[in-house]
Amino acid sequence: MLTSNQMPPGLDSQDIAQLQRLHLASLVEGSTLVILVCLAVPLKHLAGYPQLSSAMGPIHGLAFLFYAWMVINTASAGLWRKGQVKRLLLLAFIPFGTFFNIGMIKRREAGPAVAKAPANKERVE
């Protein structure tokens, strides 16, 4: 957790806390989707074992709702542009997709200057 003298410019402690919750929600949503699609559904259809799918379905549903709620909260706080919100939501429907959002969330936590820096720019040392 960052202290007040370590806060990135332009973000307050409440913004940082929201971004950290979104990071956690992204991990949980992505993990439950991967377990559901890559483990539970094949076990149900290929091995005739529907119990895991029956358990993981509602768990993933709740994780997705929490994730979507966190995206909406951080977007309404002005922490994301429209294109970024679309990306955050669209990748939630693809297995392993939310894991690609974690880097973007971490850069935003680091502050607006880091979040806007080009990714392909070489370092000058």
C-alpha positions as CSV (number, residue, x, y, z in Angstrom):
1,M,0.0,0.0,0.0
2,L,1.3,3.4,-0.9
3,T,1.6,6.1,1.8
4,S,0.5,9.7,1.2
5,N,4.0,10.8,0.2
6,Q,4.3,8.0,-2.3
7,M,1.0,8.7,-4.2
8,P,1.3,9.0,-7.9
9,P,0.5,12.5,-9.2
10,G,-3.2,13.0,-10.1
11,L,-4.4,10.0,-8.0
12,D,-5.6,10.0,-4.4
13,S,-5.7,7.1,-2.0
14,Q,-9.3,6.3,-2.9
15,D,-8.4,6.0,-6.6
16,I,-5.5,3.8,-5.8
17,A,-7.7,1.6,-3.6
18,Q,-10.3,1.3,-6.4
19,L,-7.5,0.3,-8.9
20,Q,-6.2,-2.3,-6.4
21,R,-9.7,-3.8,-6.1
22,L,-10.0,-3.9,-9.9
23,H,-6.7,-5.7,-10.1
24,L,-7.9,-8.3,-7.6
25,A,-11.3,-8.6,-9.4
26,S,-9.4,-9.1,-12.7
27,L,-7.4,-11.9,-11.2
28,V,-10.4,-13.6,-9.7
29,E,-12.6,-13.3,-12.8
30,G,-9.9,-14.5,-15.1
31,S,-9.1,-17.5,-12.9
32,T,-12.7,-18.6,-12.5
33,L,-13.3,-18.3,-16.3
34,V,-10.2,-20.4,-17.1
35,I,-11.2,-23.0,-14.5
36,L,-14.7,-23.1,-15.9
37,V,-13.8,-23.2,-19.6
38,C,-10.6,-25.3,-19.5
39,L,-11.5,-27.7,-16.7
40,A,-15.1,-27.8,-15.7
41,V,-16.8,-27.8,-19.1
42,P,-14.5,-30.4,-20.6
43,L,-15.0,-32.6,-17.5
44,K,-18.8,-32.2,-17.9
45,H,-19.0,-33.0,-21.6
46,L,-16.1,-35.5,-22.1
47,A,-16.0,-37.3,-18.7
48,G,-19.7,-37.0,-17.7
49,Y,-18.7,-35.2,-14.5
50,P,-21.1,-32.2,-14.2
51,Q,-20.5,-31.3,-10.5
52,L,-17.5,-29.0,-11.1
53,S,-19.4,-27.1,-13.8
54,S,-22.4,-26.8,-11.6
55,A,-20.3,-25.3,-8.8
56,M,-18.0,-23.1,-11.0
57,G,-20.8,-21.6,-13.0
58,P,-22.3,-19.5,-10.2
59,I,-18.9,-18.7,-8.7
60,H,-17.7,-17.4,-12.0
61,G,-21.0,-15.5,-12.4
62,L,-20.5,-13.7,-9.1
63,A,-16.8,-13.0,-10.0
64,F,-17.8,-11.5,-13.3
65,L,-20.4,-9.3,-11.8
66,F,-17.9,-8.1,-9.2
67,Y,-15.4,-7.4,-12.0
68,A,-17.9,-5.5,-14.1
69,W,-19.0,-3.5,-11.1
70,M,-15.3,-2.6,-10.4
71,V,-14.8,-1.5,-14.0
72,I,-17.9,0.7,-13.8
73,N,-16.8,2.2,-10.5
74,T,-13.3,3.0,-11.8
75,A,-14.7,4.3,-15.0
76,S,-17.2,6.6,-13.3
77,A,-14.4,7.9,-11.1
78,G,-12.7,9.1,-14.4
79,L,-9.8,6.7,-14.2
80,W,-10.3,5.2,-17.7
81,R,-11.1,6.5,-21.2
82,K,-13.9,4.9,-23.2
83,G,-11.6,2.7,-25.3
84,Q,-9.9,1.4,-22.1
85,V,-13.3,0.6,-20.6
86,K,-14.3,-1.3,-23.7
87,R,-11.0,-3.3,-23.5
88,L,-11.5,-4.1,-19.8
89,L,-15.0,-5.4,-20.5
90,L,-14.4,-7.2,-23.8
91,L,-11.4,-9.1,-22.6
92,A,-13.5,-10.5,-19.7
93,F,-15.3,-12.7,-22.2
94,I,-12.1,-14.4,-23.4
95,P,-10.3,-17.0,-21.4
96,F,-7.0,-15.5,-20.1
97,G,-8.2,-12.1,-21.4
98,T,-8.4,-10.3,-18.0
99,F,-4.8,-11.2,-17.4
100,F,-3.8,-9.0,-20.3
101,N,-5.5,-6.1,-18.5
102,I,-3.4,-6.4,-15.4
103,G,-0.5,-4.6,-16.9
104,M,-2.7,-1.7,-17.9
105,I,-4.2,-1.6,-14.4
106,K,-0.8,-1.6,-12.8
107,R,0.4,1.2,-15.1
108,R,-2.6,3.3,-14.1
109,E,-1.9,2.6,-10.4
110,A,1.6,4.0,-11.0
111,G,0.2,7.3,-12.2
112,P,-1.0,9.1,-15.3
113,A,2.5,9.8,-16.6
114,V,3.4,6.2,-16.6
115,A,-0.1,5.1,-18.0
116,K,0.3,7.5,-21.0
117,A,3.9,6.5,-21.8
118,P,4.4,4.7,-25.1
119,A,5.1,1.0,-24.5
120,N,7.5,0.6,-27.5
121,K,9.7,3.6,-26.7
122,E,13.3,2.7,-26.0
123,R,14.9,3.7,-22.8
124,V,17.6,6.4,-22.9
125,E,20.3,5.8,-20.4
